[in-house]
Amino acid sequence: MASSDIATRHAELASLVRAHDHAYYVLAAPTLTDREYDLLYRELVELEKEHPHLATPDSPTHRVGGAPISEFKPVTHGAPMMSLENTYSQQEVREFVARVQKLLPNEELEWTVEPKIDGVAVCLRYNSGVLKVGATRGDGATGDDITSNLKTIRSIPLKIMSADSSDVPDWFEVRGEVFLSRTGFRSLNEERLSAGEEPFANPRNAAAGSLKLLDPRIVATRPLAAVFYGLGAIAGATLPPTQIRLLEWLRALGFKTPERVWRCSTVSELIDAIASLDAARGGFDYETDGAVIKLNSLPLRERAGSTAKAPRWAIAYKYDSEQAQTTLRRITLQVGRTGAVTPVAELDPVLLSGSTVSRATLHNEDELRRKDIRVGDTVIVEKAGEVIPAVVRVVPEKRTGTEVVFEFPRACPACGTELTREGSPGEPAGIIRCRNQDCPAQVRGRIEHWCARGAMDIEGGGEVLVSQLVGKGHVLDVADLYSLTMESLSQLERMGEKSAQNFLDGLTTSKSRDVWRLLFGLGILHVGVGAAKSLARRFGRVDTIMAASPEELMTAEAVGEVIAASVYSWFALPRNQRVVERLRVAGLNFGTDRTEPARGVFFGKTFVLTGTLPNLSRDQASSRIESLGGKVASSVSKKTDFVIAGADAGSKLEKAGRLGVRVIDESQFLRLCEQHPSP
């Protein structure tokens, strides 16, 4: 192909990929199938590998994340990024409107009300329509340069797509919020828990922590999104006259804007809009903690001016989160299978968001100190991200003087080993860990993890049985399970012959489980279900994975430097090699040679299972999907191709209806499979 033809094809591919990213991530109206998109994207990647000079900074391929950086450089904003004054009172909203009217006498004021997204404020700077710099708010005048991380977010345009070049300023700053969706937050925490990592406290912390990572390749794996609502400095264009027109202009340039905006002329309309937003925000797939009220006219904003910290023409009305007040009776320490030690608040039971809460996470020692939480305190709890109960704050005015500051021990509460404070690669420091791999709490955790439904799925291998097996010294690692006999099991409390036989049968059945289950079951730090499946698809055999270098491991989809280093280090330890060899001798499935992923009829398709199927278990249905090249996700999103619904299907079925995702039952699914039997 001639050089000019190559450059033309590259430009065409880049334009098509940008257009699809915009349609999918901004407009929620995809124009290509996932398969078609993947083929275009791969062609673009291959073209840039062969002709590196074509890989310009605005190429869609740059979203995968570049090399790690050593530090964030400071960025001075073209115009200050001010914060907003907050209020929880409708009366203060009325007073705010009266103040602005006093500043602008004889003017007829019009207002807008937008969702206040609970995310991280960012500023993007575009030169000649190309993203040059992205930064955090920082102190309002100067933020951190996080351009490499922001480029991984697909709802952020790397290049302005306006059909009319005259609409694009010479350079400008756009302001918005980066967030993690509710479904993304749940999926991310499920993955972190399965990989032995500490879950994030809430979606905002997860988004903020992601943007502060020094390795953009890790950021690229986080389901971040962004919404934009304002401008900073601008040159070479005339500002739109109103906020409503500004949002329309931003949408035309390719930016995602708030999904609902209310336009109000009176205070009563403002109050009604705040209430309407409160009623609607539960249906948004991101956390909102308030309503932002803005003067609609931009020229009038200039006349109203600002204080040193905040504009006089805007205010944030904050909604109260559902919270409950209770007493913290004691703090216990939970030692996980990877040795991470987490403080847990033991509470007087209290009803919160429809369920009774008696325990809440305190996350880590730093969080405990920052909030000055003491044993005996009256505390406020809420469900972070509507999922994990967490202590929000103490109620200091209710202290009696009998409260006790909790001293984090120097030794592991389970084995007495000295604790170490560390941060995992690519993550902030602060995790306190027990380094003794023979710690009984870690051993129990590893055995329970191996037996769990999501791993080797061994019937009867729950907490009670595992605790006895470890306590009596029958099992010290997962390979010991396969040496158990009816005689050794019969010595355990409340272990009848039938229960013992069921457990032994479960161990026998587990020997034929898929390779990814074995990899996941080993409990390697950072290796969740997704990474385990990716490694199994890429390499096929456990032995091939054990022999691979970190660089080779990173050729598997979604396996970055941190996961690759963790896998390599785990298999390099002699004690782990001995466990793996004993599992081989016990007859477990170590896989077959395969270097390419399965490409069955479901290749590139994503399925979600909900409810109880009449004949298939979830594992059976998932295995069939994956054998035909498909993927199984835990939650419904715009990326879902099929929802397989059984009896008592719940919110996933409702969400599929809202998003227009195709819903099928078990019989329809089996008919699809029968037409295309497994290879």
C-alpha positions as CSV (number, residue, x, y, z in Angstrom):
1,M,0.0,0.0,0.0
2,A,1.4,3.4,-0.9
3,S,2.3,5.8,1.9
4,S,-0.6,8.2,1.0
5,D,-3.0,5.3,1.0
6,I,-1.7,4.1,4.4
7,A,-2.1,7.6,5.9
8,T,-5.6,7.8,4.4
9,R,-6.7,4.5,5.8
10,H,-5.3,5.4,9.3
11,A,-7.2,8.7,9.3
12,E,-10.4,6.8,8.3
13,L,-9.9,4.1,11.0
14,A,-9.2,6.7,13.7
15,S,-12.3,8.7,12.6
16,L,-14.5,5.6,12.7
17,V,-13.3,4.5,16.2
18,R,-13.7,8.1,17.6
19,A,-17.2,8.2,16.2
20,H,-18.1,4.9,17.7
21,D,-16.6,5.8,21.1
22,H,-18.7,9.0,21.1
23,A,-21.9,7.2,20.1
24,Y,-21.3,4.5,22.7
25,Y,-19.9,6.3,25.7
26,V,-21.5,9.8,25.3
27,L,-24.7,9.3,23.3
28,A,-25.5,5.7,24.6
29,A,-26.5,4.9,21.0
30,P,-23.9,2.5,19.5
31,T,-23.5,2.5,15.7
32,L,-21.4,-0.7,15.4
33,T,-21.5,-4.2,17.0
34,D,-18.7,-5.0,19.4
35,R,-17.3,-7.4,16.9
36,E,-17.2,-4.7,14.2
37,Y,-15.6,-2.2,16.6
38,D,-13.0,-4.7,17.7
39,L,-12.0,-5.4,14.1
40,L,-11.6,-1.7,13.3
41,Y,-9.7,-1.1,16.5
42,R,-7.3,-4.0,15.9
43,E,-6.6,-2.9,12.4
44,L,-5.8,0.6,13.7
45,V,-3.4,-0.8,16.3
46,E,-1.6,-3.0,13.7
47,L,-1.3,-0.1,11.3
48,E,0.3,2.1,14.0
49,K,2.7,-0.8,15.0
50,E,3.9,-1.0,11.4
51,H,4.0,2.8,10.9
52,P,4.7,4.4,14.3
53,H,4.8,7.9,12.9
54,L,1.0,7.7,12.4
55,A,0.3,7.2,16.2
56,T,-0.4,10.9,17.0
57,P,-1.3,11.9,20.6
58,D,-5.0,12.1,19.7
59,S,-5.1,8.5,18.3
60,P,-7.8,6.4,20.0
61,T,-5.1,3.8,20.7
62,H,-3.7,6.0,23.4
63,R,-6.7,5.2,25.6
64,V,-5.1,1.9,26.8
65,G,-2.6,3.9,28.9
66,G,1.0,4.6,28.5
67,A,4.0,3.9,30.6
68,P,4.0,4.7,34.3
69,I,5.1,8.2,35.4
70,S,7.3,9.1,38.3
71,E,5.2,12.0,39.6
72,F,2.4,14.5,38.7
73,K,3.5,17.9,37.5
74,P,1.7,21.1,38.6
75,V,-0.7,22.7,36.1
76,T,-1.8,26.3,36.4
77,H,-5.5,26.8,35.4
78,G,-6.2,29.5,32.8
79,A,-9.1,30.6,35.1
80,P,-9.6,29.7,38.8
81,M,-11.6,26.5,39.5
82,M,-13.7,27.8,42.3
83,S,-15.7,25.6,44.7
84,L,-19.4,26.2,45.4
85,E,-21.1,27.3,48.5
86,N,-23.3,24.5,50.0
87,T,-26.7,24.5,51.6
88,Y,-29.1,21.9,53.0
89,S,-31.9,24.4,53.5
90,Q,-34.7,25.5,51.1
91,Q,-34.8,28.8,53.0
92,E,-31.2,29.4,52.2
93,V,-31.9,28.8,48.6
94,R,-34.5,31.6,48.8
95,E,-32.0,33.8,50.5
96,F,-29.4,33.0,47.8
97,V,-31.8,34.0,45.0
98,A,-32.7,37.3,46.9
99,R,-28.9,38.1,47.2
100,V,-28.3,37.6,43.5
101,Q,-31.4,39.7,42.6
102,K,-30.1,42.4,44.8
103,L,-26.8,42.3,42.9
104,L,-28.7,42.5,39.6
105,P,-31.6,44.9,40.3
106,N,-34.3,45.2,37.6
107,E,-33.0,42.0,35.8
108,E,-35.3,39.1,35.1
109,L,-33.4,36.1,36.4
110,E,-33.5,32.6,35.0
111,W,-31.9,29.6,36.6
112,T,-30.7,26.1,35.8
113,V,-30.7,23.0,38.1
114,E,-28.2,20.2,37.3
115,P,-27.3,17.0,39.2
116,K,-24.3,17.4,41.5
117,I,-22.2,14.4,40.6
118,D,-20.2,13.0,43.5
119,G,-17.0,12.6,41.6
120,V,-13.6,14.4,41.1
121,A,-13.5,17.8,39.5
122,V,-11.2,18.1,36.5
123,C,-10.2,20.6,33.9
124,L,-9.3,19.8,30.3
125,R,-7.3,22.1,28.0
126,Y,-7.7,21.8,24.2
127,N,-5.4,23.4,21.6
128,S,-6.7,23.5,18.0
129,G,-9.3,20.9,19.0
130,V,-6.8,18.3,20.5
131,L,-6.6,17.4,24.2
132,K,-3.3,18.7,25.5
133,V,-3.6,18.8,29.3
134,G,-5.9,17.4,31.9
135,A,-5.7,18.4,35.5
136,T,-7.3,18.0,38.9
137,R,-8.8,21.0,40.7
138,G,-6.0,21.2,43.3
139,D,-6.2,24.4,45.2
140,G,-8.3,26.1,42.5
141,A,-5.4,27.9,41.0
142,T,-3.0,24.9,40.4
143,G,-3.8,21.2,40.0
144,D,-2.0,18.0,39.2
145,D,-1.3,17.0,35.6
146,I,-3.2,13.7,35.1
147,T,-3.4,13.9,31.3
148,S,-2.2,10.3,30.8
149,N,-4.9,9.0,33.1
150,L,-7.7,11.1,31.7
151,K,-6.9,10.0,28.2
152,T,-8.0,6.4,29.2
153,I,-11.6,7.6,29.8
154,R,-13.6,6.9,26.7
155,S,-16.2,9.6,27.3
156,I,-13.5,12.2,27.1
157,P,-12.8,13.2,23.5
158,L,-9.1,13.2,22.5
159,K,-10.0,15.3,19.5
160,I,-13.0,17.6,19.0
161,M,-15.4,16.1,16.5
162,S,-17.4,19.1,15.5
163,A,-18.4,19.1,11.8
164,D,-18.0,22.9,11.7
165,S,-14.4,23.8,12.5
166,S,-15.5,27.4,13.1
167,D,-17.2,26.2,16.3
168,V,-13.9,25.0,17.8
169,P,-11.9,27.7,19.7
170,D,-8.2,28.2,19.2
171,W,-7.8,26.9,22.7
172,F,-10.2,26.5,25.7
173,E,-10.6,24.8,29.1
174,V,-13.7,22.6,29.8
175,R,-14.7,21.8,33.3
176,G,-16.4,18.6,34.5
177,E,-16.5,15.7,36.9
178,V,-14.9,12.2,36.6
179,F,-16.9,9.5,38.4
180,L,-17.3,5.8,38.8
181,S,-20.8,4.4,38.0
182,R,-22.7,2.4,40.6
183,T,-22.5,-0.7,38.5
184,G,-18.8,-0.1,37.8
185,F,-18.1,0.5,41.6
186,R,-19.8,-2.8,42.5
187,S,-17.9,-4.7,39.8
188,L,-14.6,-3.1,40.8
189,N,-15.1,-4.0,44.4
190,E,-16.1,-7.5,43.6
191,E,-13.0,-7.9,41.6
192,R,-10.8,-6.4,44.3
193,L,-12.3,-8.7,47.0
194,S,-11.8,-11.7,44.8
195,A,-8.2,-10.7,44.2
196,G,-7.5,-10.3,47.9
197,E,-7.5,-6.5,47.8
198,E,-9.2,-4.0,50.1
199,P,-12.5,-2.7,48.6
200,F,-12.9,1.0,48.0
201,A,-15.0,2.9,50.5
202,N,-17.3,4.6,48.0
203,P,-17.4,5.5,44.3
204,R,-15.9,8.9,44.8
205,N,-12.9,7.5,46.7
206,A,-12.5,4.9,43.9
207,A,-12.5,7.5,41.2
208,A,-10.1,9.8,43.1
209,G,-7.8,6.9,43.9
210,S,-7.8,5.8,40.3
211,L,-6.9,9.2,38.9
212,K,-4.0,9.5,41.3
213,L,-2.3,6.2,40.2
214,L,1.0,6.6,38.5
215,D,0.4,3.8,36.0
216,P,-2.2,4.8,33.4
217,R,-2.4,1.1,32.3
218,I,-4.1,0.4,35.7
219,V,-6.4,3.4,35.3
220,A,-7.4,2.1,31.9
221,T,-8.9,-1.0,33.6
222,R,-11.1,1.1,35.8
223,P,-14.7,1.9,34.5
224,L,-14.4,5.6,34.8
225,A,-16.6,8.1,33.0
226,A,-16.9,11.9,32.8
227,V,-19.6,14.6,32.5
228,F,-18.9,18.2,31.6
229,Y,-20.8,21.3,32.5
230,G,-18.7,24.5,32.2
231,L,-15.8,26.4,30.7
232,G,-12.6,28.0,32.1
233,A,-10.4,30.2,29.9
234,I,-11.2,30.4,26.2
235,A,-9.6,32.1,23.2
236,G,-10.7,32.4,19.6
237,A,-14.5,31.9,20.1
238,T,-17.5,33.7,21.5
239,L,-19.0,32.2,24.6
240,P,-22.6,31.0,24.4
241,P,-25.0,33.4,26.1
242,T,-26.6,30.9,28.6
243,Q,-25.9,27.7,30.5
244,I,-28.5,25.9,28.4
245,R,-26.8,27.0,25.2
246,L,-23.4,26.2,26.6
247,L,-24.4,22.6,27.3
248,E,-25.8,22.3,23.8
249,W,-22.4,23.6,22.4
250,L,-20.4,21.2,24.6
251,R,-22.6,18.3,23.3
252,A,-22.0,19.4,19.7
253,L,-18.2,19.3,20.4
254,G,-18.5,15.7,21.6
255,F,-18.6,16.1,25.4
256,K,-21.0,14.2,27.6
257,T,-23.2,16.6,29.6
258,P,-25.7,16.2,32.5
259,E,-28.5,13.9,31.4
260,R,-31.2,16.2,32.9
261,V,-31.3,20.0,33.4
262,W,-34.2,22.0,34.8
263,R,-34.8,25.6,33.6
264,C,-36.5,27.7,36.3
265,S,-37.8,31.3,36.5
266,T,-39.0,31.5,40.1
267,V,-37.9,30.3,43.5
268,S,-40.9,27.9,43.7
269,E,-39.8,26.4,40.4
270,L,-36.3,26.0,41.8
271,I,-37.6,24.2,44.9
272,D,-39.8,21.9,42.7
273,A,-36.8,21.2,40.4
274,I,-34.7,20.2,43.4
275,A,-37.4,17.8,44.6
276,S,-37.8,16.4,41.1
277,L,-34.1,15.8,40.8
278,D,-34.1,14.1,44.2
279,A,-36.9,11.7,43.0
280,A,-35.1,11.0,39.7
281,R,-31.5,10.6,40.9
282,G,-32.0,7.0,42.1
283,G,-32.3,6.0,38.5
284,F,-29.0,7.5,37.5
285,D,-26.1,5.1,37.3
286,Y,-23.8,7.4,39.3
287,E,-23.9,8.9,42.8
288,T,-25.4,12.4,43.2
289,D,-25.2,14.2,46.4
290,G,-27.0,17.4,45.5
291,A,-28.4,19.9,43.0
292,V,-26.3,22.7,41.4
293,I,-28.3,25.9,41.0
294,K,-26.8,28.3,38.4
295,L,-27.7,31.6,36.9
296,N,-28.6,30.8,33.3
297,S,-27.2,34.0,31.7
298,L,-23.4,34.1,31.4
299,P,-23.2,37.9,31.0
300,L,-25.2,38.3,34.2
301,R,-22.8,35.9,35.9
302,E,-20.0,38.3,35.0
303,R,-21.8,41.2,36.6
304,A,-22.7,39.2,39.7
305,G,-19.0,38.3,40.2
306,S,-17.4,36.0,42.8
307,T,-15.9,36.0,46.3
308,A,-12.4,34.9,46.8
309,K,-13.6,31.2,47.0
310,A,-16.9,30.9,45.2
311,P,-19.1,32.4,42.5
312,R,-21.9,34.6,43.7
313,W,-24.2,33.2,40.9
314,A,-24.3,29.5,41.9
315,I,-24.9,27.4,44.9
316,A,-25.1,23.6,45.6
317,Y,-28.1,22.2,47.5
318,K,-27.0,19.1,49.3
319,Y,-29.3,16.1,49.8
320,D,-29.2,14.2,53.1
321,S,-27.9,10.6,52.7
322,E,-29.8,7.9,54.4
323,Q,-27.9,7.5,57.6
324,A,-28.4,6.0,61.0
325,Q,-27.0,6.7,64.5
326,T,-25.8,3.9,66.8
327,T,-23.1,3.1,69.3
328,L,-19.7,1.5,68.4
329,R,-19.2,-1.1,71.1
330,R,-15.8,-2.5,70.0
331,I,-13.3,-2.6,67.1
332,T,-12.2,-6.0,65.9
333,L,-9.5,-6.9,63.4
334,Q,-10.2,-9.0,60.3
335,V,-7.2,-10.8,58.8
336,G,-7.7,-11.7,55.1
337,R,-6.3,-14.5,53.1
338,T,-3.6,-12.2,51.7
339,G,-2.6,-11.0,55.2
340,A,-4.3,-7.6,55.0
341,V,-5.6,-6.5,58.4
342,T,-8.8,-4.5,58.4
343,P,-10.5,-2.8,61.4
344,V,-14.2,-3.5,61.7
345,A,-16.7,-1.6,63.9
346,E,-19.0,-3.8,66.0
347,L,-22.2,-1.8,66.4
348,D,-25.5,-1.9,68.3
349,P,-27.8,-3.2,65.5
350,V,-29.6,-0.5,63.6
351,L,-32.0,-0.4,60.6
352,L,-30.4,1.2,57.5
353,S,-31.6,1.2,53.9
354,G,-34.0,-1.7,54.5
355,S,-31.6,-4.0,56.4
356,T,-30.2,-4.4,59.9
357,V,-26.6,-3.3,60.2
358,S,-24.4,-4.5,63.2
359,R,-20.9,-4.3,61.6
360,A,-19.3,-1.6,59.4
361,T,-15.9,-1.3,57.8
362,L,-13.4,1.2,59.1
363,H,-11.2,0.6,56.0
364,N,-7.8,1.1,57.6
365,E,-5.8,2.7,60.4
366,D,-5.4,6.0,58.6
367,E,-9.2,6.4,58.2
368,L,-9.7,5.4,61.8
369,R,-7.3,8.2,62.9
370,R,-8.6,10.8,60.5
371,K,-12.2,10.5,61.7
372,D,-11.0,10.1,65.4
373,I,-13.3,7.1,65.9
374,R,-13.2,5.6,69.4
375,V,-14.7,2.6,71.1
376,G,-17.9,3.7,72.8
377,D,-18.5,6.6,70.4
378,T,-21.9,7.4,69.1
379,V,-21.4,7.2,65.3
380,I,-23.2,7.9,62.1
381,V,-23.3,5.0,59.6
382,E,-24.4,4.8,56.0
383,K,-24.1,2.4,53.1
384,A,-21.2,3.6,51.0
385,G,-22.3,3.4,47.4
386,E,-25.5,1.8,48.7
387,V,-23.6,-1.4,49.3
388,I,-21.0,-1.4,52.1
389,P,-22.0,-0.2,55.6
390,A,-19.4,2.4,56.7
391,V,-18.9,4.7,59.7
392,V,-19.2,8.2,58.3
393,R,-18.3,10.2,61.4
394,V,-18.6,10.4,65.2
395,V,-21.1,12.5,67.1
396,P,-18.6,14.3,69.5
397,E,-21.2,16.2,71.4
398,K,-22.4,12.8,72.8
399,R,-19.1,11.8,74.2
400,T,-19.0,11.2,77.9
401,G,-15.3,10.9,78.5
402,T,-15.4,7.1,78.8
403,E,-14.6,6.5,75.1
404,V,-11.3,4.7,74.4
405,V,-8.9,5.4,71.5
406,F,-8.2,2.2,69.7
407,E,-4.5,1.3,69.5
408,F,-3.7,-0.7,66.4
409,P,-1.6,-3.7,67.5
410,R,1.9,-4.2,66.3
411,A,1.4,-8.0,66.1
412,C,-1.1,-10.0,64.1
413,P,-4.1,-10.9,66.2
414,A,-4.2,-14.3,64.7
415,C,-0.6,-15.5,64.9
416,G,1.4,-12.8,66.7
417,T,3.7,-12.0,63.8
418,E,4.9,-8.4,63.6
419,L,2.7,-6.4,61.2
420,T,4.1,-4.4,58.3
421,R,2.7,-1.3,56.7
422,E,2.8,-1.2,52.9
423,G,1.2,-0.1,49.7
424,S,0.8,-2.5,46.8
425,P,2.4,-1.5,43.5
426,G,0.3,1.1,41.8
427,E,-1.8,1.7,44.9
428,P,-1.5,4.3,47.8
429,A,0.3,3.1,50.9
430,G,-1.6,2.3,54.0
431,I,-2.4,-1.4,54.0
432,I,-1.3,-3.2,57.2
433,R,-0.3,-6.8,56.5
434,C,0.7,-10.0,58.3
435,R,3.6,-11.5,56.3
436,N,3.4,-14.9,57.9
437,Q,1.9,-17.2,55.2
438,D,1.3,-19.9,57.9
439,C,-0.9,-17.5,59.9
440,P,-4.0,-19.6,60.7
441,A,-6.4,-16.8,59.7
442,Q,-4.7,-16.6,56.3
443,V,-4.6,-20.4,55.9
444,R,-8.4,-20.5,56.7
445,G,-9.0,-17.7,54.3
446,R,-7.1,-19.4,51.5
447,I,-8.8,-22.8,52.0
448,E,-12.3,-21.1,52.1
449,H,-11.4,-19.2,49.0
450,W,-10.3,-22.4,47.2
451,C,-13.6,-24.1,48.2
452,A,-15.8,-21.2,47.4
453,R,-18.5,-21.4,44.7
454,G,-16.7,-18.8,42.5
455,A,-13.5,-20.8,42.6
456,M,-13.3,-24.6,42.9
457,D,-16.9,-24.9,44.1
458,I,-16.5,-27.7,46.6
459,E,-19.7,-28.7,48.4
460,G,-19.5,-28.4,52.2
461,G,-16.2,-26.4,52.2
462,G,-17.5,-23.6,54.2
463,E,-16.2,-21.6,57.2
464,V,-17.2,-24.1,59.9
465,L,-15.6,-27.2,58.3
466,V,-12.5,-25.3,57.2
467,S,-12.0,-23.8,60.7
468,Q,-11.9,-27.4,62.1
469,L,-9.7,-28.8,59.4
470,V,-7.1,-26.0,60.0
471,G,-7.5,-26.0,63.8
472,K,-6.8,-29.7,64.1
473,G,-3.8,-29.5,61.7
474,H,-5.4,-31.7,59.0
475,V,-5.0,-29.0,56.3
476,L,-2.3,-26.4,56.0
477,D,-2.6,-25.6,52.3
478,V,-5.1,-26.3,49.5
479,A,-3.2,-29.5,48.3
480,D,-3.7,-31.0,51.8
481,L,-7.5,-31.2,51.0
482,Y,-6.9,-34.0,48.5
483,S,-5.2,-36.2,51.1
484,L,-8.3,-36.2,53.4
485,T,-10.0,-39.4,54.1
486,M,-13.3,-40.5,55.6
487,E,-11.4,-41.4,58.8
488,S,-9.9,-38.0,59.2
489,L,-13.2,-36.2,58.5
490,S,-15.2,-38.5,60.9
491,Q,-13.1,-37.1,63.8
492,L,-14.6,-33.6,63.3
493,E,-17.5,-32.3,65.3
494,R,-20.9,-32.7,63.8
495,M,-19.5,-34.4,60.7
496,G,-21.8,-37.3,59.8
497,E,-20.9,-39.9,57.2
498,K,-23.2,-38.4,54.5
499,S,-21.7,-34.9,55.0
500,A,-18.2,-36.3,54.9
501,Q,-18.9,-38.3,51.7
502,N,-20.5,-35.2,50.0
503,F,-17.3,-33.2,50.8
504,L,-15.0,-36.0,49.5
505,D,-17.2,-36.2,46.3
506,G,-16.9,-32.4,45.9
507,L,-13.1,-32.7,46.1
508,T,-13.1,-35.4,43.4
509,T,-15.4,-33.3,41.2
510,S,-13.2,-30.3,41.6
511,K,-10.3,-32.1,40.0
512,S,-11.9,-31.5,36.6
513,R,-12.7,-27.8,37.0
514,D,-11.6,-25.3,34.4
515,V,-8.0,-24.1,34.6
516,W,-9.1,-20.5,35.4
517,R,-10.9,-21.7,38.5
518,L,-7.6,-23.3,39.7
519,L,-5.7,-20.1,39.0
520,F,-8.3,-18.0,40.8
521,G,-8.5,-20.5,43.7
522,L,-4.8,-20.3,44.4
523,G,-5.5,-16.8,45.8
524,I,-2.7,-15.0,44.1
525,L,-2.7,-11.3,45.1
526,H,-4.5,-9.1,42.4
527,V,-5.7,-12.1,40.4
528,G,-9.5,-11.9,40.3
529,V,-11.8,-14.0,38.1
530,G,-11.3,-11.7,35.1
531,A,-7.5,-12.0,35.2
532,A,-7.6,-15.8,35.8
533,K,-9.9,-16.3,32.8
534,S,-7.7,-14.1,30.7
535,L,-4.5,-16.0,31.6
536,A,-6.2,-19.4,31.0
537,R,-7.5,-18.2,27.6
538,R,-4.1,-16.9,26.6
539,F,-1.8,-19.7,27.8
540,G,-4.1,-22.7,28.2
541,R,-1.8,-24.6,30.7
542,V,-0.8,-23.9,34.2
543,D,2.8,-25.0,33.3
544,T,2.9,-22.4,30.5
545,I,1.8,-19.6,32.9
546,M,4.4,-20.8,35.5
547,A,7.2,-20.6,32.9
548,A,6.2,-17.2,31.5
549,S,8.1,-14.0,32.1
550,P,6.2,-10.9,33.4
551,E,6.4,-9.5,29.9
552,E,4.9,-12.6,28.4
553,L,2.1,-12.6,31.0
554,M,1.2,-9.1,30.1
555,T,0.2,-10.3,26.6
556,A,-3.0,-11.6,28.1
557,E,-5.9,-9.3,27.9
558,A,-6.4,-7.1,31.0
559,V,-3.2,-8.3,32.6
560,G,-1.0,-5.3,33.4
561,E,2.3,-4.9,35.1
562,V,1.0,-5.3,38.7
563,I,-0.9,-8.5,38.0
564,A,1.9,-9.9,35.9
565,A,4.5,-9.2,38.6
566,S,2.2,-10.8,41.3
567,V,1.7,-14.0,39.2
568,Y,5.4,-14.3,38.4
569,S,6.4,-13.7,42.0
570,W,3.9,-16.2,43.4
571,F,5.0,-19.0,41.1
572,A,8.6,-18.3,41.8
573,L,8.3,-19.2,45.5
574,P,9.4,-22.8,46.2
575,R,6.6,-23.4,48.8
576,N,4.0,-22.4,46.1
577,Q,5.7,-24.6,43.5
578,R,5.5,-27.5,45.9
579,V,1.7,-26.9,46.4
580,V,1.2,-26.8,42.7
581,E,3.1,-30.0,42.1
582,R,1.1,-31.8,44.8
583,L,-2.1,-30.6,43.0
584,R,-0.8,-32.0,39.8
585,V,-0.1,-35.4,41.5
586,A,-3.6,-35.3,43.0
587,G,-5.0,-35.2,39.4
588,L,-6.3,-31.7,39.0
589,N,-6.9,-30.3,35.5
590,F,-3.8,-28.3,34.5
591,G,-5.2,-27.5,31.0
592,T,-4.2,-28.1,27.4
593,D,-2.0,-26.2,25.0
594,R,-3.8,-23.1,23.6
595,T,-2.5,-19.7,22.8
596,E,-5.6,-18.2,21.2
597,P,-9.0,-17.4,22.8
598,A,-12.0,-19.4,21.8
599,R,-13.9,-17.8,18.9
600,G,-17.3,-19.5,19.0
601,V,-20.6,-18.0,17.9
602,F,-20.8,-15.9,21.1
603,F,-17.3,-14.4,20.5
604,G,-17.5,-10.7,21.5
605,K,-20.9,-11.1,23.2
606,T,-21.6,-10.3,26.9
607,F,-24.2,-12.2,28.9
608,V,-25.8,-11.5,32.3
609,L,-27.6,-14.2,34.2
610,T,-30.5,-13.4,36.6
611,G,-33.0,-15.4,38.5
612,T,-33.1,-19.2,38.8
613,L,-33.0,-21.3,35.6
614,P,-35.1,-24.4,35.4
615,N,-32.4,-26.9,34.4
616,L,-29.0,-25.2,34.3
617,S,-27.0,-23.9,37.3
618,R,-25.3,-20.5,36.8
619,D,-22.0,-22.2,36.5
620,Q,-23.2,-24.6,33.8
621,A,-24.7,-21.7,31.8
622,S,-21.6,-19.6,32.3
623,S,-19.3,-22.5,31.1
624,R,-21.4,-23.0,28.0
625,I,-21.3,-19.3,27.2
626,E,-17.5,-19.1,27.6
627,S,-17.0,-22.3,25.6
628,L,-18.6,-20.6,22.7
629,G,-16.4,-17.5,23.1
630,G,-18.8,-15.3,25.1
631,K,-18.3,-13.4,28.4
632,V,-20.4,-13.4,31.5
633,A,-20.8,-10.2,33.4
634,S,-22.2,-9.6,36.9
635,S,-24.3,-6.5,36.1
636,V,-26.4,-5.2,33.2
637,S,-24.9,-2.3,31.2
638,K,-25.1,-0.8,27.7
639,K,-22.4,-3.3,26.8
640,T,-24.6,-6.3,27.6
641,D,-25.8,-8.3,24.6
642,F,-28.2,-10.8,26.3
643,V,-29.8,-11.2,29.6
644,I,-30.8,-14.8,30.4
645,A,-33.7,-14.6,32.8
646,G,-35.1,-17.3,35.1
647,A,-37.6,-17.4,37.9
648,D,-37.6,-14.6,40.4
649,A,-35.5,-12.3,38.2
650,G,-35.1,-8.9,39.8
651,S,-33.6,-5.6,39.2
652,K,-31.3,-6.8,36.4
653,L,-34.3,-7.7,34.3
654,E,-35.8,-4.3,35.0
655,K,-32.6,-2.6,34.0
656,A,-32.4,-4.7,30.8
657,G,-35.8,-3.4,29.9
658,R,-34.8,0.2,30.4
659,L,-31.6,-0.2,28.3
660,G,-33.3,-2.2,25.6
661,V,-31.1,-5.2,26.1
662,R,-32.4,-8.5,24.6
663,V,-33.8,-10.8,27.2
664,I,-34.0,-14.6,26.6
665,D,-35.0,-17.6,28.7
666,E,-33.2,-20.9,29.2
667,S,-35.0,-22.6,26.3
668,Q,-34.1,-19.8,23.9
669,F,-30.5,-19.9,25.1
670,L,-30.3,-23.7,24.7
671,R,-31.7,-23.4,21.1
672,L,-28.9,-21.0,20.3
673,C,-26.3,-23.4,21.7
674,E,-27.8,-26.4,19.9
675,Q,-27.5,-24.6,16.6
676,H,-23.8,-24.0,17.4
677,P,-22.5,-26.9,19.6
678,S,-19.4,-26.5,21.7
679,P,-16.1,-27.2,19.9
